[in-house]
Amino acid sequence: MSLGRTFLDVRPLRTSPVYRRLLIGRTVSSLGGFMTMVTVMYQVWDTTHSSVWSGAVGLAQALPMVAVGLFAGAWVDRADRRRVYLLATVGQAACSLLLAVQGFTGGVPVPLLLALVAVQASFGAVGGPAAGVFVPRLLPKDQVAAGLALNQATGQSMMLIGPAVAGLVLGWRGIGVCYLLDALTFGLAFYGAFGLPPLPPEGEKSRPGLHGVLDGLRFLTGHRVVRGALLTDLAATVLAMPVSLFPLVNEERFGGDPRTLGLFLSALAVGGVTATALSGPVTRLARPGPVMLCASGLWGVSLAVFGLTTSAWAGIAALVLAGAADAVAVLSRTTIVQTRTPDALLGRVTAAEAIVGQAGPHLGNLRGGLAAGWSSGAVALVTGGVLCVAAVTAVAATTPELRGGDGRAGGDGGAGGAGGAGAGDSAPESGTGSRSGAPSLSAVEGGGSTAAAPGGP
């Protein structure tokens, strides 16, 4: 294999100017979104010095994703996705401008600040499902995975850079400037999407309201491959999410050294960025099902090893490996969802995937904390890793379509969705300028950027 094929596959940047412009706009806007995320947390803490109010920031970001997401997905599957995305981008920009105004004028009561954050997150919950059709509609089918990997790479990069830039700007010019810079970045997001062709649903449009939501849920429960992909993600996050255990394990094993704790958090990110940068062979392999299962199993094994080790450096190495496995698993899962879902259902399925990505890590951190309270941090990590491997093995054993080939659901029966697509139907073939997809980081999936943090592994 040549060295060039080892690194991130950049063919979509060469073959699709429309995709390239869209990616640049959304990347810059994602940078602004992560700056706003840090600025909101800083402002809430500076105003209240309350961990309860700081925790409420996450609630204000997550609740709209769940409450608005599925209904937004049903609307997206009835409308021109380009127009919905542009409207969501304008809405988010307006919220950032209001945040900037209150930042320059001395702030507002914290409940009102969180209400603004929630409104902005609601626009993001609308823009995310709309953006979920872009990559498959814009790129040839053999470049969809590469396009998703580029989205993931830029999102991860902004997740690393954005908070640092926010810290510098906060110290230099204050919260108002941070919010204003975020509002300005939406201009590039709007420009990147404005040149898209109209993107109405292919096939029968979604039924309105709750009926459309239920059609999407029937597809998810009936399509074995897509269902298996989301169940695998839930197994990895709910059963083995390690972040809430890091402080306890650091105290138990390494004397509570804050430097070690920081390295634990950085190790996951380093592994993820490295794996994405070297994802060329994975995206060209065109076997996302087996890759996702193996990577998810490796995530569980790596975290179990981290729970067993008494060496800080060995533990950090295990976390780097876990972060790499997570990045590959997320990329493969997103590829499966984007290429196996009929276009007429893609908005709703993308919304459900985003909800899984938001809820799974929070539930996993809660599970880890409860398990550690009954035992220890190390035991919670090891049992979580073992349970993750067992659950992934069960999904693989009961979903042979995921184990073979490219994750195709050929012959799979089940509930049909909108547009007459049965649960076993694969998505239509995509050519240049014909289909699209969503990135894996929620800050990139919305209508540009949001104040919401990304989901978890």
Solvent accessible surface area in square Angstrom, and as a share of the most:
residue,aa,sasa,rsa
1,M,169,0.75
2,S,66,0.42
3,L,130,0.65
4,G,56,0.54
5,R,118,0.43
6,T,39,0.22
7,F,96,0.40
8,L,37,0.18
9,D,1,0.01
10,V,58,0.33
11,R,57,0.21
12,P,0,0.00
13,L,48,0.24
14,R,161,0.59
15,T,65,0.38
16,S,7,0.04
17,P,74,0.46
18,V,42,0.24
19,Y,2,0.01
20,R,91,0.33
21,R,67,0.25
22,L,3,0.02
23,L,11,0.05
24,I,97,0.49
25,G,2,0.02
26,R,6,0.02
27,T,22,0.13
28,V,44,0.25
29,S,0,0.00
30,S,0,0.00
31,L,43,0.21
32,G,0,0.00
33,G,1,0.01
34,F,1,0.00
35,M,5,0.02
36,T,0,0.00
37,M,21,0.09
38,V,28,0.16
39,T,0,0.00
40,V,0,0.00
41,M,87,0.39
42,Y,109,0.41
43,Q,11,0.05
44,V,0,0.00
45,W,118,0.42
46,D,82,0.43
47,T,82,0.48
48,T,39,0.23
49,H,121,0.54
50,S,28,0.18
51,S,86,0.56
52,V,120,0.69
53,W,91,0.32
54,S,37,0.24
55,G,49,0.48
56,A,24,0.19
57,V,3,0.02
58,G,31,0.30
59,L,105,0.52
60,A,14,0.11
61,Q,15,0.07
62,A,19,0.15
63,L,100,0.50
64,P,11,0.07
65,M,23,0.10
66,V,76,0.44
67,A,70,0.54
68,V,45,0.26
69,G,1,0.01
70,L,39,0.19
71,F,105,0.44
72,A,4,0.03
73,G,0,0.00
74,A,3,0.02
75,W,115,0.40
76,V,0,0.00
77,D,0,0.00
78,R,94,0.34
79,A,24,0.18
80,D,30,0.15
81,R,0,0.00
82,R,41,0.15
83,R,154,0.56
84,V,2,0.01
85,Y,0,0.00
86,L,15,0.08
87,L,101,0.50
88,A,2,0.01
89,T,2,0.01
90,V,82,0.47
91,G,8,0.08
92,Q,0,0.00
93,A,19,0.15
94,A,48,0.37
95,C,5,0.03
96,S,0,0.00
97,L,88,0.44
98,L,99,0.49
99,L,0,0.00
100,A,3,0.02
101,V,87,0.50
102,Q,7,0.03
103,G,14,0.13
104,F,116,0.48
105,T,104,0.60
106,G,72,0.69
107,G,29,0.28
108,V,40,0.23
109,P,92,0.58
110,V,9,0.05
111,P,80,0.50
112,L,96,0.48
113,L,1,0.00
114,L,17,0.09
115,A,47,0.36
116,L,27,0.13
117,V,0,0.00
118,A,27,0.21
119,V,72,0.42
120,Q,0,0.00
121,A,6,0.05
122,S,29,0.19
123,F,71,0.30
124,G,4,0.04
125,A,2,0.01
126,V,24,0.14
127,G,0,0.00
128,G,7,0.07
129,P,5,0.03
130,A,0,0.00
131,A,0,0.00
132,G,0,0.00
133,V,0,0.00
134,F,0,0.00
135,V,1,0.00
136,P,1,0.01
137,R,15,0.06
138,L,5,0.03
139,L,0,0.00
140,P,29,0.18
141,K,49,0.21
142,D,93,0.48
143,Q,14,0.06
144,V,1,0.01
145,A,16,0.12
146,A,1,0.01
147,G,0,0.00
148,L,3,0.01
149,A,0,0.00
150,L,7,0.03
151,N,4,0.02
152,Q,4,0.02
153,A,18,0.14
154,T,30,0.17
155,G,0,0.00
156,Q,19,0.08
157,S,40,0.26
158,M,24,0.11
159,M,60,0.27
160,L,90,0.45
161,I,81,0.41
162,G,0,0.00
163,P,45,0.28
164,A,61,0.48
165,V,45,0.26
166,A,0,0.00
167,G,39,0.38
168,L,134,0.67
169,V,13,0.08
170,L,27,0.13
171,G,73,0.70
172,W,175,0.61
173,R,148,0.54
174,G,24,0.23
175,I,33,0.17
176,G,3,0.03
177,V,31,0.18
178,C,0,0.00
179,Y,0,0.00
180,L,60,0.30
181,L,66,0.33
182,D,0,0.00
183,A,9,0.07
184,L,115,0.57
185,T,19,0.11
186,F,3,0.01
187,G,46,0.44
188,L,77,0.38
189,A,0,0.00
190,F,68,0.28
191,Y,135,0.51
192,G,0,0.00
193,A,0,0.00
194,F,119,0.49
195,G,38,0.37
196,L,6,0.03
197,P,54,0.34
198,P,96,0.61
199,L,3,0.01
200,P,61,0.39
201,P,13,0.08
202,E,69,0.31
203,G,59,0.56
204,E,111,0.50
205,K,109,0.46
206,S,1,0.00
207,R,106,0.39
208,P,84,0.53
209,G,41,0.39
210,L,105,0.52
211,H,106,0.48
212,G,0,0.00
213,V,8,0.05
214,L,69,0.34
215,D,14,0.07
216,G,3,0.03
217,L,67,0.33
218,R,101,0.37
219,F,0,0.00
220,L,18,0.09
221,T,87,0.51
222,G,12,0.12
223,H,0,0.00
224,R,67,0.25
225,V,0,0.00
226,V,0,0.00
227,R,80,0.29
228,G,1,0.01
229,A,0,0.00
230,L,14,0.07
231,L,85,0.42
232,T,1,0.00
233,D,12,0.06
234,L,54,0.27
235,A,9,0.07
236,A,9,0.07
237,T,0,0.00
238,V,38,0.22
239,L,44,0.22
240,A,3,0.02
241,M,11,0.05
242,P,0,0.00
243,V,49,0.28
244,S,47,0.30
245,L,3,0.01
246,F,1,0.00
247,P,74,0.47
248,L,66,0.33
249,V,1,0.01
250,N,4,0.02
251,E,109,0.49
252,E,76,0.34
253,R,74,0.27
254,F,35,0.14
255,G,67,0.65
256,G,27,0.26
257,D,38,0.20
258,P,103,0.65
259,R,185,0.67
260,T,16,0.09
261,L,49,0.24
262,G,34,0.32
263,L,77,0.38
264,F,0,0.00
265,L,89,0.44
266,S,56,0.36
267,A,4,0.03
268,L,24,0.12
269,A,29,0.22
270,V,81,0.46
271,G,1,0.01
272,G,6,0.06
273,V,49,0.28
274,T,66,0.39
275,A,14,0.11
276,T,3,0.02
277,A,42,0.33
278,L,74,0.37
279,S,2,0.01
280,G,0,0.00
281,P,40,0.25
282,V,40,0.23
283,T,9,0.05
284,R,64,0.23
285,L,94,0.47
286,A,64,0.50
287,R,97,0.35
288,P,17,0.11
289,G,0,0.00
290,P,22,0.14
291,V,23,0.13
292,M,2,0.01
293,L,15,0.08
294,C,96,0.57
295,A,9,0.07
296,S,2,0.02
297,G,14,0.13
298,L,70,0.35
299,W,2,0.01
300,G,0,0.00
301,V,72,0.41
302,S,2,0.02
303,L,1,0.00
304,A,13,0.10
305,V,74,0.42
306,F,1,0.01
307,G,0,0.00
308,L,120,0.60
309,T,21,0.12
310,T,109,0.64
311,S,54,0.35
312,A,31,0.24
313,W,182,0.64
314,A,49,0.38
315,G,0,0.00
316,I,21,0.11
317,A,61,0.47
318,A,8,0.06
319,L,0,0.00
320,V,49,0.28
321,L,86,0.43
322,A,0,0.00
323,G,3,0.03
324,A,24,0.18
325,A,4,0.03
326,D,27,0.14
327,A,3,0.03
328,V,27,0.15
329,A,14,0.11
330,V,15,0.09
331,L,4,0.02
332,S,3,0.02
333,R,15,0.06
334,T,1,0.01
335,T,12,0.07
336,I,1,0.00
337,V,0,0.00
338,Q,0,0.00
339,T,12,0.07
340,R,7,0.03
341,T,0,0.00
342,P,8,0.05
343,D,1,0.01
344,A,2,0.02
345,L,0,0.00
346,L,0,0.00
347,G,0,0.00
348,R,3,0.01
349,V,0,0.00
350,T,3,0.02
351,A,1,0.01
352,A,8,0.06
353,E,4,0.02
354,A,17,0.13
355,I,28,0.14
356,V,24,0.14
357,G,15,0.15
358,Q,13,0.06
359,A,35,0.27
360,G,0,0.00
361,P,10,0.06
362,H,106,0.48
363,L,91,0.45
364,G,0,0.00
365,N,38,0.19
366,L,108,0.54
367,R,47,0.17
368,G,0,0.00
369,G,38,0.36
370,L,90,0.45
371,A,19,0.15
372,A,10,0.08
373,G,67,0.64
374,W,207,0.72
375,S,61,0.39
376,S,31,0.20
377,G,0,0.00
378,A,14,0.11
379,V,71,0.41
380,A,1,0.00
381,L,4,0.02
382,V,32,0.19
383,T,58,0.34
384,G,0,0.00
385,G,0,0.00
386,V,87,0.50
387,L,88,0.44
388,C,0,0.00
389,V,49,0.28
390,A,58,0.45
391,A,28,0.22
392,V,7,0.04
393,T,82,0.48
394,A,53,0.41
395,V,17,0.10
396,A,17,0.13
397,A,71,0.55
398,T,90,0.52
399,T,8,0.05
400,P,62,0.39
401,E,36,0.16
402,L,0,0.00
403,R,113,0.41
404,G,37,0.36
405,G,38,0.37
406,D,35,0.18
407,G,0,0.00
408,R,106,0.39
409,A,0,0.00
410,G,55,0.52
411,G,87,0.83
412,D,11,0.06
413,G,53,0.51
414,G,55,0.53
415,A,33,0.26
416,G,40,0.38
417,G,15,0.14
418,A,9,0.07
419,G,32,0.31
420,G,70,0.67
421,A,15,0.11
422,G,24,0.23
423,A,0,0.00
424,G,12,0.11
425,D,62,0.32
426,S,38,0.25
427,A,4,0.03
428,P,61,0.38
429,E,126,0.56
430,S,13,0.08
431,G,34,0.32
432,T,91,0.53
433,G,46,0.45
434,S,34,0.22
435,R,4,0.02
436,S,0,0.00
437,G,0,0.00
438,A,0,0.00
439,P,0,0.00
440,S,21,0.14
441,L,22,0.11
442,S,11,0.07
443,A,0,0.00
444,V,2,0.01
445,E,14,0.06
446,G,3,0.03
447,G,0,0.00
448,G,0,0.00
449,S,0,0.00
450,T,6,0.04
451,A,0,0.00
452,A,6,0.05
453,A,39,0.30
454,P,26,0.17
455,G,29,0.28
456,G,27,0.26
457,P,23,0.14
